[in-house]
């Protein structure tokens, strides 16, 4: 897999241009240019020794270093991406929204129109469940704002319903004593 030096997007090995930003994936070569020789004299290692791998390369059979070790690159990663780094999400793609977060918001709004208690309680349940699921997805799912809005609106509805119930109860008690 080739990585774009401009945006870091992974591309097929036979690609000549980045699928995300359109930058050329081929190294720029000037006509007639010849690769420069190594900086210093290169001597083969003494007999019986194996030459050490280049910087940032994990030899075959070796255990790679833990993520976040500065200076080491993931195999095949573009320069500047540290070993173990997660590539950034391509621009323009949205997270899928958790369905229960939408249901929480819809039910909490419907609780003002249809029946005050049952949809509000369902909105609370769906809201809290969806927040848990969104947090466990580590950013793969979106909709936490919808879930929070559904929870807040449901609690407001339940609070208003309790206050109206208390008011009606007080009025009924006062009316019955007269």
Rosetta blueprint (number, residue, H / E / L):
1 X L
2 X E
3 X E
4 X L
5 X L
6 X L
7 X L
8 X L
9 X L
10 X E
11 X E
12 X L
13 X L
14 X L
15 X L
16 X L
17 X E
18 X L
19 X L
20 X L
21 X L
22 X L
23 X L
24 X E
25 X L
26 X L
27 X L
28 X L
29 X L
30 X L
31 X L
32 X L
33 X L
34 X L
35 X L
36 X L
37 X L
38 X L
39 X L
40 X L
41 X L
42 X L
43 X L
44 X L
45 X L
46 X L
47 X L
48 X L
49 X L
50 X L
51 X L
52 X L
53 X L
54 X L
55 X L
56 X L
57 X L
58 X L
59 X L
60 X L
61 X L
62 X L
63 X L
64 X L
65 X L
66 X L
67 X L
68 X L
69 X L
70 X L
71 X L
72 X L
73 X E
74 X L
75 X L
76 X L
77 X L
78 X L
79 X L
80 X L
81 X L
82 X E
83 X L
84 X L
85 X L
86 X L
87 X L
88 X L
89 X L
90 X L
91 X L
92 X L
93 X L
94 X L
95 X L
96 X E
97 X E
98 X L
99 X H
100 X H
101 X H
102 X H
103 X H
104 X H
105 X H
106 X H
107 X H
108 X H
109 X H
110 X H
111 X H
112 X H
113 X H
114 X L
115 X L
116 X L
117 X L
118 X H
119 X H
120 X H
121 X H
122 X H
123 X H
124 X H
125 X H
126 X H
127 X H
128 X H
129 X H
130 X H
131 X H
132 X H
133 X H
134 X H
135 X H
136 X H
137 X L
138 X L
139 X L
140 X L
141 X E
142 X E
143 X L
144 X H
145 X H
146 X H
147 X H
148 X H
149 X H
150 X H
151 X H
152 X H
153 X H
154 X H
155 X H
156 X H
157 X H
158 X H
159 X H
160 X H
161 X H
162 X H
163 X H
164 X H
165 X H
166 X H
167 X H
168 X H
169 X H
170 X H
171 X H
172 X H
173 X H
174 X H
175 X H
176 X H
177 X H
178 X L
